[in-house]
């Protein structure tokens, strides 16, 4: 009994301090979502260049996820997470001294390593809990996505008070302090590591599994879309509604905050109702929200019997923010449910699979902001970003219907007993 109590305390200590570390890493990862706005003005960037600027850290944070997941299986999450955080501190500090566009792009690649923390912490915390509580554990850890909202609260204050260059300097200090706390209160269990005779190529064979590819598609929406929109929304509010950067960041947090914090609740729902049911409804709610968000501000004239009558259709800032709030909740539940799929299907190599799926989600977060900028430059329509996301959700809905929904119940007491057809 004392051993069980001690293990439980260690598990919760690991979960709490790992979630804190991930929150700070995500805050740093999303830094350009706010400071990119004055940088865009300073360097006179177009929308495509701005999209590339904000997405650059996401690229390395995505590409590093697979090796980080494998190293976590091999060496343990505590060591890998600590090394990762320590590596980012100098790059974050140097960001404050960048002056040219290529400076920001290059340093952003190194700052982006912080985004790889997800594929380290997910298997690290999951293995401290029994299988029936792993969805909860991964959901709580994933709530560190709320670092995107923390960035929107903290960065505008620092930016207005001290200038944009103060933000990376403060963030570097926060990252260093968090590293110390993480090392003090985290723990290592050698039994959580994959046996040393497991080869690198053997772990990568999971890429041949069609279920892994499908989970990558789901995650490219709920996580990749979350990252992309978190980076894009502040400048969207400024441009579309003419808001001050502080108010724009506050309203943008109405999407980022529930999109991060409620991931834990999504994990609990996934444990109770199953990953499939939660993901199916997440995609439908996202489809409805994105359909409404896609409609641009429109004026049209109708010839009536009394003469021309002009009408306006478009979302005001209140309806827009409300829809983004609902979309953030849906994405939060979806991020948790996708990883519940993984913990159910890939118990012995969660690190590798979470790294692969996380890579797909991260690449979505890299590609989407760039495409948002390209579409904006081509069409001149800001809501084209949501049109693109709407199309991506359609793909996942169709895919999920043909591979899962046709062969099982989505609601009711028997919803979890039927197996999907792959």
Secondary structure by P-SEA (a helix, b strand, c coil): caaaaaaaaaaaaaaaaaaaaaaaaaaaaaccccaaaaaaaaacccaaaaaaaaaaaaaaaaaaaaaaaaaaacccaaaaaaaaaaaaaaaaaaccccccaaaaaaaaaaaacccaaaaaaaaaaaaaccccaaaaaaaaaacccaaaaaaaacaaaaaacccaaaaaaaaaaaaaaaaaaaaacbbbbccccccccccccccccccccaaaaaaaaaaaaaaaaaaaaaaccaaaaaccccccaaaaaaaaaaaaaaaccaaaaaaaaaaaccaaaaaaaaaaaaaaaaaaaaccbbbbbbbccccbbbbbbcccaaaaaaaaaaaaaaaaaaaaaaaaaaaacccccaaaaaaaaaaaaaaaaaaaaaaaaaaaaaccccaaaaaaaaaaaaaaaaaaaacccccccccccccccccccc
